[in-house]
């Protein structure tokens, strides 16, 4: 679907930053990818796939919106990694012109209440009720919306489906008037401010969530050891970092089949996103306690 409104002669142009916030697994990354029209933020069916802030740029005739996709905020686990992720959420709420708070349709619980406590700033808030495509009885949405409307002042409450692309133009139309007047900061073709190196690591890490067991993806991360562009080809050397020696053969798999599948799927996604051939080599390394090491997390780009 097109998210581009018809241009209006003499219309005011607006530009600003908008934070996407919500509890884990509510669909923030799926929404960002749908709005931008490209997979710049990784997704999986598991909570807390996103670990660091990712920006996505939507350029329309009347506005340029820089979305900030934040990790899912939670207080259940307090490793150094999770503390860094929570700081990323708080940082993502600073210096924004508006906030889009995602809540899953018909499902509001204490995890959402934790996020609500973060929204005490001055930025206006739009409530986006996601996953409405999964609601069989639409009549249940009205009392749910009425319940949430009493939580605080919202600039708008918009039921959406990030997966299906429902009502995303309406969401953008509600955001634009909240932004300050100003020219665009990025070129019309720009879709993100993060580097290709970062995106390569994220696409590889996504495959860990999609292809490995329940716990291992949370005990692993990805480091890019070499990123070099040679003409139209990108040469990338990457390491999958695990916490324990016994996890290494799980990632590699029998005869290396699991690692090959991970690398092949990641390479294909990189080529689609970057628009060129990718030569990808992937190793598996053991770094005990990496998720509790602030120095290691800092090297990975976390705010420590």
C-alpha positions as CSV (number, residue, x, y, z in Angstrom):
1,X,0.0,0.0,0.0
2,X,1.1,3.6,-0.6
3,X,1.8,5.7,2.4
4,X,2.4,8.8,0.3
5,X,-0.3,11.5,0.4
6,X,-1.1,13.7,-2.5
7,X,1.0,16.9,-2.5
8,X,-0.8,20.2,-1.7
9,X,0.2,23.5,-3.2
10,X,1.5,25.8,-0.5
11,X,1.2,23.2,2.3
12,X,3.4,23.4,5.3
13,X,6.2,20.9,5.5
14,X,7.0,19.3,8.9
15,X,9.9,17.1,10.1
16,X,10.6,15.5,13.4
17,X,11.5,12.4,15.4
18,X,8.9,9.9,16.7
19,X,9.6,7.1,19.2
20,X,8.0,3.7,18.9
21,X,7.5,2.1,22.3
22,X,5.8,-0.9,23.8
23,X,6.3,-4.1,25.7
24,X,8.2,-6.9,24.1
25,X,6.7,-8.7,21.1
26,X,4.0,-6.1,20.5
27,X,5.1,-5.5,16.9
28,X,7.2,-2.3,16.9
29,X,9.8,-3.6,14.5
30,X,7.2,-5.1,12.1
31,X,5.4,-1.7,12.1
32,X,8.7,0.2,11.4
33,X,9.5,-2.1,8.5
34,X,6.0,-1.7,7.1
35,X,6.1,2.1,7.3
36,X,9.6,2.3,5.8
37,X,8.9,-0.3,3.1
38,X,12.0,-2.3,3.9
39,X,13.3,-4.8,6.5
40,X,15.6,-2.5,8.5
41,X,14.6,-3.8,11.9
42,X,14.8,-7.6,12.6
43,X,11.7,-9.5,13.7
44,X,10.8,-12.9,15.1
45,X,8.0,-14.5,17.0
46,X,9.9,-14.2,20.2
47,X,10.0,-11.3,22.6
48,X,12.9,-8.8,22.8
49,X,14.4,-9.6,19.4
50,X,15.3,-5.9,19.1
51,X,18.2,-5.0,21.4
52,X,19.3,-1.5,20.2
53,X,17.5,1.5,18.8
54,X,16.9,1.4,15.0
55,X,15.8,4.5,13.1
56,X,13.5,4.4,10.1
57,X,12.8,7.4,7.8
58,X,9.5,8.0,6.1
59,X,9.4,10.8,3.6
60,X,6.1,12.1,2.4
61,X,5.2,15.2,0.3
62,X,4.1,17.0,3.5
63,X,6.6,15.7,6.1
64,X,9.7,13.6,6.9
65,X,9.3,11.4,10.0
66,X,12.3,9.8,11.7
67,X,11.0,6.8,13.7
68,X,13.0,5.4,16.5
69,X,12.3,1.7,17.2
70,X,13.2,0.9,20.8
71,X,13.7,-2.5,22.5
72,X,10.7,-3.9,24.4
73,X,10.9,-2.5,27.9
74,X,10.8,-5.0,30.7
75,X,11.8,-5.4,34.4
76,X,11.8,-9.2,34.8
77,X,15.4,-9.8,33.8
78,X,18.2,-7.5,35.0
79,X,21.4,-8.6,33.3
80,X,23.8,-5.9,32.1
81,X,22.4,-6.5,28.6
82,X,18.8,-6.0,29.7
83,X,19.7,-2.9,31.7
84,X,21.4,-1.5,28.6
85,X,18.3,-2.3,26.5
86,X,16.1,-0.5,29.1
87,X,18.4,2.5,28.9
88,X,17.9,2.4,25.2
89,X,14.2,2.7,25.6
90,X,14.6,5.7,27.9
91,X,17.1,7.3,25.6
92,X,14.7,6.8,22.7
93,X,12.1,8.8,24.4
94,X,14.4,11.8,24.8
95,X,14.3,14.6,22.3
96,X,11.4,13.3,20.3
97,X,8.5,15.3,19.0
98,X,5.9,12.6,19.5
99,X,5.5,9.0,20.8
100,X,3.6,6.1,19.2
101,X,2.7,3.6,22.0
102,X,1.9,0.2,20.7
103,X,-0.5,-2.1,22.6
104,X,-1.7,-5.4,21.4
105,X,-5.5,-5.6,20.7
106,X,-7.5,-7.0,23.6
107,X,-4.3,-7.7,25.6
108,X,-3.3,-5.0,28.1
109,X,-1.4,-6.2,31.3
110,X,1.3,-5.2,33.8
111,X,3.9,-5.3,31.0
112,X,2.1,-2.5,29.3
113,X,1.7,-0.6,32.6
114,X,5.4,-0.6,33.0
115,X,5.7,1.2,29.6
116,X,2.9,3.6,30.5
117,X,5.0,4.8,33.5
118,X,7.7,5.9,31.0
119,X,5.4,8.2,29.1
120,X,5.3,11.0,31.6
121,X,7.2,13.5,29.4
122,X,5.9,16.4,27.5
123,X,5.9,14.7,24.1
124,X,2.3,14.0,22.7
125,X,1.3,10.3,22.6
126,X,-0.6,8.4,20.0
127,X,-1.9,5.0,21.0
128,X,-1.7,2.4,18.2
129,X,-3.6,-0.7,18.9
130,X,-1.8,-3.4,16.9
131,X,-2.7,-6.9,15.7
132,X,-6.3,-6.0,15.1
133,X,-6.2,-8.5,12.2
134,X,-6.2,-11.3,14.9
135,X,-9.4,-10.1,16.6
136,X,-12.3,-12.3,15.4
137,X,-15.1,-10.3,17.2
138,X,-14.5,-6.7,16.2
139,X,-17.2,-5.6,18.7
140,X,-14.7,-6.3,21.5
141,X,-12.4,-3.5,20.3
142,X,-14.7,-0.7,21.3
143,X,-14.8,-1.4,25.0
144,X,-11.1,-2.1,24.9
145,X,-10.4,1.3,23.3
146,X,-12.7,2.9,25.8
147,X,-10.8,1.3,28.7
148,X,-7.4,2.5,27.4
149,X,-8.7,6.0,26.6
150,X,-9.0,6.6,30.3
151,X,-5.3,5.9,31.0
152,X,-4.1,9.3,29.9
153,X,-4.5,12.0,27.2
154,X,-3.9,10.6,23.7
155,X,-3.7,12.7,20.6
156,X,-5.3,9.9,18.7
157,X,-6.2,6.2,19.2
158,X,-5.8,4.2,16.0
159,X,-6.4,0.5,15.6
160,X,-3.8,-0.9,13.1
161,X,-2.3,-4.1,11.8
162,X,1.5,-3.8,11.2
163,X,1.4,-7.3,9.7
164,X,-1.3,-6.5,7.2
165,X,-0.6,-2.8,6.7
166,X,-4.0,-1.7,7.9
167,X,-4.6,2.0,8.7
168,X,-0.9,3.0,8.5
169,X,-1.7,6.0,6.4
170,X,-4.2,7.1,9.1
171,X,-1.4,6.7,11.7
172,X,1.0,8.8,9.7
173,X,-1.7,11.4,9.1
174,X,-2.2,11.7,12.9
175,X,1.5,12.0,13.5
176,X,2.3,14.8,11.0
177,X,0.4,17.6,12.8
178,X,2.4,16.9,16.0
179,X,5.8,17.6,14.3
180,X,7.4,21.0,14.1
181,X,7.5,22.9,10.8
182,X,10.8,22.5,9.0
183,X,12.6,21.1,6.0
184,X,13.7,17.4,5.7
185,X,17.0,16.4,7.2
186,X,17.6,13.4,4.9
187,X,17.4,12.6,1.3
188,X,14.1,11.3,-0.1
189,X,15.6,7.9,-0.7
190,X,17.1,7.5,2.8
191,X,15.3,4.9,4.9
192,X,17.6,4.6,8.0
193,X,20.4,6.3,9.8
194,X,22.1,3.2,11.0
195,X,25.1,1.7,9.1
196,X,25.2,-1.3,6.8
197,X,27.6,-2.9,9.2
198,X,25.0,-2.7,12.0
199,X,22.3,-4.0,9.7
200,X,24.4,-6.9,8.6
201,X,24.9,-8.0,12.3
202,X,21.2,-7.6,13.0
203,X,20.1,-9.7,10.0
204,X,22.5,-12.5,11.0
205,X,21.3,-12.3,14.6
206,X,17.7,-12.5,13.4
207,X,18.4,-16.0,12.0
208,X,19.6,-17.1,15.5
209,X,16.1,-16.3,16.8
210,X,14.4,-17.9,13.9
211,X,16.4,-21.1,13.5
212,X,17.7,-22.0,17.0
213,X,16.0,-23.2,20.1
214,X,14.1,-21.2,22.8
215,X,17.0,-20.1,25.0
216,X,20.1,-20.0,22.8
217,X,19.3,-16.8,20.8
218,X,19.2,-14.9,24.1
219,X,22.6,-16.2,25.1
220,X,24.2,-15.2,21.8
221,X,25.0,-12.1,19.8
222,X,26.8,-11.2,16.6
223,X,30.0,-9.2,16.0
224,X,31.2,-8.0,12.6
225,X,34.9,-8.6,12.3
226,X,35.3,-7.2,8.8
227,X,33.1,-5.1,6.6
228,X,34.6,-4.1,3.2
229,X,33.0,-3.0,0.0
230,X,34.8,-4.1,-3.2
231,X,33.0,-2.6,-6.1
232,X,29.4,-3.8,-6.0
233,X,30.3,-6.6,-3.6
234,X,30.4,-6.5,0.2
235,X,32.8,-8.8,1.9
236,X,31.6,-9.5,5.5
237,X,33.3,-11.6,8.2
238,X,31.1,-12.1,11.2
239,X,31.3,-14.0,14.5
240,X,28.3,-15.5,16.4
241,X,29.2,-15.1,20.0
242,X,27.8,-17.6,22.6
243,X,28.2,-17.8,26.3
244,X,29.2,-21.4,26.8
245,X,31.4,-24.0,25.0
246,X,28.4,-26.4,24.9
247,X,26.4,-23.9,22.9
248,X,28.9,-23.8,20.0
249,X,28.1,-27.2,18.5
250,X,24.3,-26.3,18.6
251,X,24.9,-23.3,16.4
252,X,27.2,-25.2,14.1
253,X,24.9,-28.3,13.8
254,X,25.7,-31.7,12.5
255,X,28.3,-31.4,9.7
256,X,27.9,-27.6,9.9
257,X,24.4,-27.7,8.4
258,X,22.9,-25.3,11.0
259,X,25.6,-22.7,10.6
260,X,25.3,-22.9,6.8
261,X,21.5,-22.4,7.0
262,X,22.0,-19.4,9.3
263,X,24.6,-17.8,7.1
264,X,22.8,-18.5,3.8
265,X,19.5,-17.0,4.9
266,X,21.3,-13.9,6.4
267,X,23.4,-13.4,3.2
268,X,20.2,-13.5,1.0
269,X,18.6,-10.9,3.2
270,X,21.7,-8.7,3.1
271,X,21.8,-8.9,-0.7
272,X,18.1,-7.9,-0.9
273,X,18.6,-5.0,1.5
274,X,21.9,-3.7,0.2
275,X,21.1,-4.3,-3.4
276,X,24.3,-6.1,-4.3
277,X,26.3,-9.3,-3.9
278,X,27.5,-10.3,-0.4
279,X,30.4,-12.6,0.4
280,X,29.7,-13.7,4.0
281,X,31.9,-15.8,6.2
282,X,30.6,-16.7,9.7
283,X,32.4,-18.3,12.7
284,X,31.2,-19.2,16.2
285,X,33.1,-18.0,19.2
286,X,32.7,-18.5,22.9
287,X,32.9,-15.4,25.2
288,X,31.8,-16.4,28.7
289,X,29.7,-13.8,30.4
290,X,29.4,-11.4,27.5
291,X,25.9,-10.4,28.4
292,X,27.2,-9.2,31.9
293,X,30.3,-7.5,30.6
294,X,29.8,-3.8,30.2
295,X,33.0,-3.5,28.2
296,X,31.9,-6.1,25.8
297,X,28.5,-4.5,25.4
298,X,30.1,-1.1,24.8
299,X,32.1,-2.6,22.0
300,X,28.8,-3.9,20.5
301,X,27.5,-0.3,20.5
302,X,25.3,-0.3,23.6
303,X,25.0,2.9,25.7
304,X,26.8,2.0,28.9
